[in-house]
């Protein structure tokens, strides 16, 4: 491997029509640096790295690679100059082995591959790598952590000396995240690599990065050396003049005598028949948030689908308030159960219908305020609009109007609108799945505060999330799900990240 590269953007600007996605951004990352790029969704982070990697041609400004200016015509040209990127979603071919994925990624791969020669070359290459990987296994059989390592190894195999990581730990356990970022930090310290990491996790930035930059609305809002700027100051750079609501504290103890949700011996299989869950016992009490942690793909989706009525349990019993529960609309209404799935625009909304109509899905067929449970004879559009405008104001939903299609809202405002719909009437049980996935810093604080406020008001909350920080921050009790089973339980106040991480990784 060659030496690490320095990268500098000078006045980098990218316009789409009249909109400036990136506006006069100048950032320098020294050779051997480990630099974090922070900012809310839409701040310009993706646009900046796409300009660096040649996916976009900047409208103006220039890029210096090791002090030399040169136009990067596309991703292949970026690769030829030693620039590589590891994306948030895996780009490996699942049916091929690790070795096959590496070889076919090369620009000079021959038509007829001499595998004995290639294997010898790969063995020599891997001997100098910080990651230990079995390249003979099909990618489909690898864990998320192994796939992430293979993605990084692929870029190093392609001779990347400057590496962009886009939210690199979103699919990793805490231990895997620490190992991957620690090894890369070691390579930067040795001068073999320069890293630019897009991240929203302050803990990772403070542990592994040496310097950082913050983008806000396409402009450079600040930066500096890690350790010289507090988290609050970094957040202020991201947010500007807007104030971030701190997440409300949990108040009042869970009610030990009022079990709202109880699962006993519940088994289920997803529609493909490949993923199975077996939940021996799970209870959630009134005024309690039970957080379920786990690496993606370990049965959380299937559990949520059973509770949401998307798939039927093949055995066992789900009970709400002591009565059998199957997730039907009538049951959820009578038992006061509300369910907020992951990616609500896709799974809990009609995207082209208006904000008012989407907010009205719960109550459109009830008379008046719906309190008496009577069915309406016809749709009262004026009442629907009044109710929507009231909830839009109360929940801070930013929209051009109540008549705008809900698909035109940002992710955070879609989530606020769905929460407005689901939390308006009294709620005994709230089931939420990855509620802050893909949301920006301000929206995350607002959404989490609404969930905690529901809990403080007496609601039982089951929080299924792949964000361990979210689980730790919000929960009263934490359960870990691995390979379709609940394998560990702890009170949140006594939780240890290392222990949780080991159980997430399957080391029970």
C-alpha positions as CSV (number, residue, x, y, z in Angstrom):
1,X,0.0,0.0,0.0
2,X,1.1,3.6,-0.7
3,X,1.1,6.5,1.6
4,X,-2.1,8.2,2.7
5,X,-3.5,11.1,0.6
6,X,-4.5,14.6,1.6
7,X,-7.7,16.0,0.2
8,X,-8.8,19.6,0.0
9,X,-12.0,21.1,-1.3
10,X,-11.7,24.8,-2.3
11,X,-14.9,26.8,-2.6
12,X,-16.8,23.6,-3.6
13,X,-20.3,24.6,-4.8
14,X,-23.0,22.4,-6.4
15,X,-26.3,23.9,-7.6
16,X,-29.4,22.1,-8.8
17,X,-31.2,24.8,-10.7
18,X,-31.5,27.7,-8.3
19,X,-31.0,25.5,-5.2
20,X,-27.4,25.4,-3.8
21,X,-27.0,22.0,-2.2
22,X,-23.4,22.9,-1.5
23,X,-22.3,26.5,-1.1
24,X,-18.6,27.5,-1.1
25,X,-17.3,24.7,1.1
26,X,-13.6,24.6,1.8
27,X,-12.3,21.7,3.9
28,X,-8.7,20.3,4.2
29,X,-8.0,16.8,5.5
30,X,-4.3,16.2,6.0
31,X,-2.7,12.9,4.9
32,X,-3.2,10.4,7.7
33,X,-6.1,12.3,9.2
34,X,-9.3,10.8,10.6
35,X,-11.9,13.5,9.9
36,X,-15.6,13.4,10.8
37,X,-18.3,15.1,8.7
38,X,-21.4,16.1,10.7
39,X,-24.7,17.7,9.8
40,X,-28.4,17.2,9.7
41,X,-30.2,15.5,6.8
42,X,-30.0,17.7,3.8
43,X,-27.0,19.7,5.1
44,X,-24.9,18.8,2.1
45,X,-22.8,15.9,3.4
46,X,-23.8,13.5,0.6
47,X,-23.4,16.2,-2.1
48,X,-19.9,17.0,-0.9
49,X,-18.7,13.4,-0.9
50,X,-20.4,12.7,-4.3
51,X,-18.4,15.7,-5.7
52,X,-15.2,14.3,-4.2
53,X,-15.9,10.8,-5.7
54,X,-16.9,12.1,-9.1
55,X,-20.6,11.2,-9.0
56,X,-21.3,14.9,-9.4
57,X,-19.3,17.6,-11.3
58,X,-19.2,20.6,-9.0
59,X,-20.8,23.8,-10.3
60,X,-17.7,25.7,-9.2
61,X,-14.7,25.2,-6.9
62,X,-11.9,22.7,-7.1
63,X,-10.5,19.5,-5.5
64,X,-6.9,19.0,-4.6
65,X,-5.6,15.5,-4.2
66,X,-2.2,15.5,-2.5
67,X,-1.9,19.2,-3.3
68,X,-2.5,18.7,-7.1
69,X,-5.7,20.0,-8.7
70,X,-7.4,17.6,-11.0
71,X,-10.9,17.0,-12.3
72,X,-12.4,13.7,-11.3
73,X,-14.6,12.6,-14.2
74,X,-16.3,9.8,-12.4
75,X,-16.0,7.0,-9.7
76,X,-13.5,5.1,-11.8
77,X,-11.3,8.1,-12.1
78,X,-11.6,8.6,-8.4
79,X,-10.6,5.0,-7.8
80,X,-7.6,5.4,-10.1
81,X,-6.4,8.3,-8.0
82,X,-6.7,6.3,-4.8
83,X,-10.1,7.5,-3.5
84,X,-12.6,4.9,-2.2
85,X,-15.9,4.9,-0.5
86,X,-17.8,2.5,1.7
87,X,-21.5,3.0,1.5
88,X,-24.2,2.7,4.1
89,X,-25.7,-0.2,2.2
90,X,-23.6,-3.2,1.2
91,X,-22.5,-3.4,-2.5
92,X,-21.2,-7.0,-2.4
93,X,-22.6,-9.8,-4.5
94,X,-24.2,-12.2,-1.9
95,X,-23.9,-15.4,-4.0
96,X,-20.1,-14.9,-4.6
97,X,-17.3,-15.6,-2.1
98,X,-15.3,-12.8,-0.6
99,X,-12.3,-13.6,-2.9
100,X,-14.6,-13.5,-6.0
101,X,-16.0,-10.1,-4.9
102,X,-12.6,-8.7,-4.5
103,X,-11.3,-9.9,-7.9
104,X,-14.3,-8.8,-10.0
105,X,-14.1,-5.3,-8.4
106,X,-10.8,-4.6,-10.2
107,X,-10.7,-2.5,-13.3
108,X,-8.2,-4.8,-14.9
109,X,-9.9,-8.1,-14.1
110,X,-8.9,-10.6,-17.0
111,X,-11.6,-12.5,-19.0
112,X,-10.1,-15.8,-17.9
113,X,-9.1,-15.7,-14.2
114,X,-6.2,-17.8,-13.0
115,X,-7.6,-18.6,-9.6
116,X,-4.4,-20.3,-8.2
117,X,-2.5,-17.1,-9.0
118,X,-5.2,-14.8,-7.7
119,X,-5.5,-16.8,-4.4
120,X,-1.8,-16.5,-3.8
121,X,-1.9,-12.8,-4.4
122,X,-4.9,-12.4,-2.1
123,X,-3.2,-14.3,0.6
124,X,-0.2,-12.0,0.4
125,X,-2.5,-9.0,0.4
126,X,-4.6,-10.2,3.4
127,X,-1.4,-10.9,5.4
128,X,-0.9,-7.1,5.5
129,X,-4.5,-6.3,6.4
130,X,-5.7,-5.5,9.9
131,X,-8.9,-7.5,9.4
132,X,-9.0,-11.3,9.6
133,X,-11.6,-12.7,7.1
134,X,-12.3,-16.0,5.4
135,X,-12.5,-15.1,1.8
136,X,-13.7,-18.5,0.7
137,X,-17.1,-18.1,2.3
138,X,-20.1,-16.8,0.3
139,X,-21.0,-13.2,1.3
140,X,-24.5,-14.3,2.0
141,X,-23.2,-16.4,5.0
142,X,-21.3,-13.5,6.5
143,X,-22.5,-11.4,9.5
144,X,-23.1,-7.7,9.1
145,X,-19.8,-7.0,10.7
146,X,-17.9,-9.3,8.4
147,X,-19.6,-7.8,5.4
148,X,-18.6,-4.3,6.6
149,X,-15.0,-5.4,7.0
150,X,-15.1,-7.0,3.5
151,X,-16.4,-3.7,2.0
152,X,-13.4,-1.9,3.6
153,X,-10.9,-4.6,2.6
154,X,-12.3,-4.3,-1.0
155,X,-11.5,-0.6,-1.1
156,X,-8.0,-1.2,0.3
157,X,-7.5,-4.0,-2.3
158,X,-8.4,-1.5,-4.9
159,X,-5.5,0.6,-3.5
160,X,-7.6,3.3,-1.8
161,X,-5.4,5.7,0.2
162,X,-8.3,8.0,1.0
163,X,-11.5,6.3,2.3
164,X,-14.9,7.8,2.8
165,X,-17.2,6.0,5.3
166,X,-20.9,6.7,5.2
167,X,-22.5,6.0,8.6
168,X,-20.2,2.9,8.9
169,X,-21.5,1.4,12.1
170,X,-25.3,1.5,11.5
171,X,-25.3,-2.3,11.0
172,X,-22.7,-3.2,13.6
173,X,-22.7,-4.2,17.3
174,X,-20.8,-1.9,19.6
175,X,-17.9,-4.3,19.8
176,X,-17.8,-4.7,16.0
177,X,-17.9,-0.9,15.6
178,X,-15.1,-0.4,18.0
179,X,-13.0,-3.0,16.2
180,X,-13.6,-1.7,12.7
181,X,-13.0,2.0,13.5
182,X,-10.1,1.2,15.9
183,X,-8.3,-0.7,13.1
184,X,-8.9,2.1,10.6
185,X,-7.7,4.7,13.2
186,X,-4.6,2.6,13.5
187,X,-4.0,2.7,9.8
188,X,-4.4,6.5,9.8
189,X,-1.9,6.8,12.7
190,X,0.6,4.7,10.7
191,X,0.2,7.1,7.7
192,X,-1.2,4.4,5.4
193,X,-4.7,5.8,5.0
194,X,-6.8,9.0,5.4
195,X,-10.4,8.6,6.5
196,X,-13.4,10.9,6.1
197,X,-16.3,9.5,8.2
198,X,-19.9,10.7,7.9
199,X,-21.5,10.1,11.3
200,X,-24.3,11.2,13.6
201,X,-22.9,9.5,16.7
202,X,-21.0,11.9,18.8
203,X,-19.5,9.1,20.9
204,X,-17.8,7.6,17.7
205,X,-16.6,11.0,16.6
206,X,-15.0,11.8,20.0
207,X,-13.4,8.3,20.2
208,X,-11.9,7.9,16.8
209,X,-11.8,11.1,14.8
210,X,-9.0,13.7,15.2
211,X,-10.8,16.6,13.5
212,X,-14.3,17.4,12.3
213,X,-16.3,19.7,10.1
214,X,-20.0,20.6,10.3
215,X,-22.2,21.4,7.3
216,X,-25.5,23.3,7.7
217,X,-27.8,24.1,4.8
218,X,-25.0,23.5,2.3
219,X,-22.5,25.8,4.0
220,X,-19.5,25.1,6.3
221,X,-20.8,25.9,9.8
222,X,-17.7,25.2,11.8
223,X,-15.1,22.6,12.7
224,X,-11.9,22.0,14.6
225,X,-9.9,19.5,16.6
226,X,-11.9,16.8,18.4
227,X,-11.7,17.3,22.1
228,X,-11.6,21.1,22.0
229,X,-15.3,21.5,21.2
230,X,-18.1,20.2,23.4
231,X,-21.1,18.1,22.2
232,X,-23.4,21.0,22.9
233,X,-21.2,23.3,20.7
234,X,-21.1,20.7,17.9
235,X,-24.9,20.4,18.1
236,X,-25.2,24.2,18.0
237,X,-23.1,24.3,14.8
238,X,-25.4,21.7,13.3
239,X,-28.6,23.4,14.3
240,X,-27.8,27.1,14.1
241,X,-30.1,29.4,16.0
242,X,-32.8,26.7,16.5
243,X,-32.9,25.2,19.9
244,X,-32.9,21.5,20.3
245,X,-35.4,20.2,22.8
246,X,-33.7,17.9,25.3
247,X,-35.5,14.6,25.7
248,X,-37.9,14.7,28.6
249,X,-36.8,12.6,31.5
250,X,-38.8,9.5,32.5
251,X,-40.9,10.4,35.6
252,X,-42.9,8.0,37.8
253,X,-42.2,4.3,38.2
254,X,-43.7,1.6,36.0
255,X,-46.9,0.2,37.5
256,X,-46.0,-3.4,38.6
257,X,-49.6,-4.5,38.9
258,X,-50.7,-3.4,35.4
259,X,-49.3,-5.6,32.7
260,X,-50.6,-4.2,29.4
261,X,-48.8,-6.4,26.9
262,X,-47.9,-10.0,27.5
263,X,-46.4,-12.6,25.1
264,X,-46.3,-16.2,26.1
265,X,-44.6,-18.9,24.0
266,X,-45.2,-16.9,20.8
267,X,-43.7,-18.4,17.6
268,X,-43.9,-17.0,14.0
269,X,-42.3,-17.3,10.6
270,X,-41.9,-14.6,8.0
271,X,-43.6,-15.0,4.6
272,X,-40.4,-16.4,3.1
273,X,-40.2,-19.2,5.7
274,X,-36.6,-18.4,6.4
275,X,-36.8,-16.3,9.6
276,X,-38.4,-17.6,12.7
277,X,-39.0,-16.1,16.1
278,X,-39.7,-17.9,19.4
279,X,-40.6,-15.5,22.3
280,X,-40.8,-17.4,25.5
281,X,-42.1,-14.5,27.6
282,X,-42.3,-10.7,27.2
283,X,-44.3,-8.2,29.3
284,X,-44.7,-4.5,29.2
285,X,-46.3,-2.6,32.1
286,X,-48.1,0.7,32.2
287,X,-45.7,3.7,32.5
288,X,-42.8,1.6,31.2
289,X,-40.6,1.7,28.1
290,X,-39.2,-1.7,27.3
291,X,-36.5,-1.4,24.7
292,X,-35.6,-4.3,22.4
293,X,-32.1,-4.1,21.1
294,X,-30.5,-6.2,18.4
295,X,-28.5,-6.2,15.1
296,X,-30.8,-5.9,12.1
297,X,-32.2,-9.2,10.9
298,X,-32.5,-11.0,14.2
299,X,-36.3,-11.2,14.4
300,X,-37.2,-7.7,15.4
301,X,-39.2,-7.2,12.1
302,X,-41.1,-10.4,12.6
303,X,-42.0,-9.6,16.2
304,X,-43.2,-6.2,15.1
305,X,-45.2,-7.8,12.2
306,X,-46.9,-10.1,14.7
307,X,-47.9,-7.3,17.0
308,X,-49.0,-5.1,14.0
309,X,-51.2,-7.9,12.6
310,X,-49.1,-8.2,9.4
311,X,-48.3,-11.9,10.1
312,X,-50.0,-14.5,12.3
313,X,-48.3,-16.2,15.2
314,X,-47.9,-19.9,14.6
315,X,-48.1,-20.7,18.3
316,X,-48.4,-19.1,21.7
317,X,-50.5,-16.2,22.9
318,X,-50.4,-12.4,22.5
319,X,-52.5,-10.6,25.1
320,X,-53.3,-7.0,25.7
321,X,-55.0,-6.1,28.9
322,X,-55.4,-9.8,29.6
323,X,-57.3,-10.6,26.4
324,X,-56.1,-12.3,23.2
325,X,-54.9,-9.8,20.7
326,X,-54.4,-10.2,16.9
327,X,-53.6,-6.7,15.7
328,X,-56.9,-6.0,13.9
329,X,-58.1,-2.4,13.6
330,X,-61.2,-3.1,15.8
331,X,-58.9,-4.7,18.5
332,X,-56.4,-1.8,18.4
333,X,-59.2,0.7,18.8
334,X,-61.0,-1.1,21.6
335,X,-57.8,-1.9,23.5
336,X,-56.2,1.6,22.8
337,X,-53.2,0.1,21.0
338,X,-51.2,2.2,18.6
339,X,-48.5,0.9,16.3
340,X,-45.8,3.1,14.5
341,X,-43.8,1.0,12.0
342,X,-40.4,1.8,10.6
343,X,-40.4,4.2,7.7
344,X,-43.9,5.5,8.3
345,X,-44.2,7.2,4.9
346,X,-44.1,3.7,3.3
347,X,-45.8,1.7,6.0
348,X,-48.2,4.0,7.8
349,X,-49.3,6.6,5.2
350,X,-50.9,7.0,1.8
351,X,-48.1,9.2,0.3
352,X,-50.2,11.1,-2.3
353,X,-53.1,11.8,0.1
354,X,-53.0,15.0,2.0
355,X,-51.6,15.6,5.5
356,X,-55.1,16.1,6.8
357,X,-56.4,12.9,5.3
358,X,-53.5,10.9,6.7
359,X,-53.9,12.4,10.2
360,X,-57.6,11.5,9.9
361,X,-57.2,7.8,9.2
362,X,-57.8,6.9,12.9
363,X,-61.1,8.8,13.2
364,X,-62.6,9.5,9.8
365,X,-65.3,6.9,10.3
366,X,-66.3,8.1,13.8
367,X,-68.9,10.7,14.6
368,X,-67.9,14.0,16.2
369,X,-64.8,13.6,18.3
370,X,-65.2,9.9,18.3
371,X,-65.4,9.6,22.0
372,X,-68.7,7.7,22.0
373,X,-67.4,5.2,19.4
374,X,-70.4,5.7,17.1
375,X,-69.8,5.2,13.4
376,X,-70.2,8.2,11.1
377,X,-72.7,8.0,8.2
378,X,-70.7,10.3,5.9
379,X,-67.3,11.9,5.8
380,X,-67.2,15.3,7.6
381,X,-64.4,17.0,5.6
382,X,-64.6,20.3,7.6
383,X,-64.2,18.4,10.9
384,X,-61.3,16.4,9.4
385,X,-59.6,19.6,8.3
386,X,-60.2,21.3,11.7
387,X,-58.8,18.3,13.6
388,X,-55.8,18.1,11.3
389,X,-55.0,21.9,11.7
390,X,-55.2,21.5,15.5
391,X,-52.9,18.5,15.5
392,X,-50.4,20.1,13.0
393,X,-50.1,23.0,15.4
394,X,-49.9,21.0,18.6
395,X,-47.3,18.5,17.3
396,X,-45.2,21.1,15.3
397,X,-45.7,19.5,11.9
398,X,-44.1,21.8,9.3
399,X,-46.1,21.6,6.1
400,X,-47.1,24.1,3.4
401,X,-50.8,23.4,4.3
402,X,-53.0,20.6,5.6
403,X,-53.9,19.9,2.0
404,X,-50.3,19.2,0.8
405,X,-49.5,15.5,0.0
406,X,-47.8,14.0,3.0
407,X,-45.1,12.7,0.7
408,X,-43.9,16.4,0.3
409,X,-43.0,16.5,4.0
410,X,-39.5,15.8,5.5
411,X,-39.0,12.5,7.3
412,X,-39.2,14.1,10.7
413,X,-42.4,15.9,9.9
414,X,-44.0,12.7,8.5
415,X,-43.1,11.0,11.8
416,X,-44.6,14.0,13.8
417,X,-47.8,13.7,11.7
418,X,-48.1,10.0,12.4
419,X,-47.4,10.5,16.1
420,X,-50.1,13.2,16.1
421,X,-52.6,10.7,14.7
422,X,-51.6,7.9,17.0
423,X,-51.1,9.7,20.3
424,X,-54.1,12.1,20.3
425,X,-56.6,9.8,21.9
426,X,-55.8,8.0,25.2
427,X,-53.2,5.2,24.4
428,X,-52.6,2.2,26.7
429,X,-50.0,0.5,24.5
430,X,-47.6,2.1,22.0
431,X,-45.4,-0.1,19.8
432,X,-42.7,1.8,17.9
433,X,-40.1,0.5,15.5
434,X,-36.9,2.4,14.7
435,X,-38.8,5.7,15.3
436,X,-35.8,8.0,14.4
437,X,-34.4,6.1,11.5
438,X,-33.0,8.6,9.0
439,X,-34.2,11.6,10.9
440,X,-32.1,14.7,11.6
441,X,-30.9,15.9,14.9
442,X,-33.8,18.2,15.8
443,X,-36.5,15.7,14.7
444,X,-34.9,12.9,16.8
445,X,-35.1,15.0,20.0
446,X,-38.8,15.9,19.3
447,X,-39.8,12.3,18.5
448,X,-38.1,10.8,21.5
449,X,-39.7,13.5,23.8
450,X,-43.2,12.6,22.5
451,X,-42.5,8.9,23.2
452,X,-41.3,9.6,26.7
453,X,-44.3,11.9,27.3
454,X,-46.6,9.1,26.4
455,X,-44.9,6.8,28.8
456,X,-45.0,9.4,31.6
457,X,-48.7,9.7,31.0
458,X,-49.3,6.0,31.8
459,X,-48.8,4.4,28.3
460,X,-46.9,1.1,28.1
461,X,-44.3,1.4,25.3
462,X,-42.5,-1.3,23.4
463,X,-39.6,0.3,21.6
464,X,-37.9,-1.9,19.0
465,X,-34.8,-0.1,17.7
466,X,-31.4,-0.9,16.1
467,X,-30.0,2.4,17.6
468,X,-28.5,1.3,20.9
469,X,-28.0,4.9,22.1
470,X,-31.8,5.4,21.7
471,X,-32.5,2.2,23.6
472,X,-30.2,3.3,26.5
473,X,-31.6,6.8,26.6
474,X,-35.3,6.0,26.6
475,X,-35.8,2.6,28.2
476,X,-36.8,1.5,31.7
477,X,-35.9,-2.1,30.8
478,X,-33.7,-3.5,28.0
479,X,-34.1,-6.9,26.2
480,X,-31.7,-8.2,23.6
481,X,-33.0,-10.1,20.6
482,X,-30.6,-12.5,18.8
483,X,-31.5,-15.2,16.2
484,X,-35.2,-14.8,16.8
485,X,-35.1,-15.1,20.6
486,X,-34.9,-12.8,23.6
487,X,-31.6,-13.7,25.1
488,X,-30.8,-11.1,27.8
489,X,-32.6,-8.7,30.0
490,X,-31.4,-5.8,32.2
491,X,-32.7,-2.8,34.0
492,X,-31.6,0.3,31.9
493,X,-30.1,1.9,35.0
494,X,-27.7,-1.1,35.4
495,X,-27.1,-1.7,31.6
496,X,-23.5,-2.3,30.4
497,X,-22.8,-1.6,26.7
498,X,-20.2,-4.4,26.5
499,X,-22.6,-7.0,27.9
500,X,-25.4,-5.9,25.7
501,X,-23.1,-5.9,22.7
502,X,-21.9,-9.5,23.4
503,X,-25.5,-10.8,23.5
504,X,-26.3,-8.8,20.3
505,X,-23.4,-10.6,18.6
506,X,-24.7,-14.0,19.7
507,X,-22.2,-14.6,22.4
508,X,-24.8,-15.6,25.1
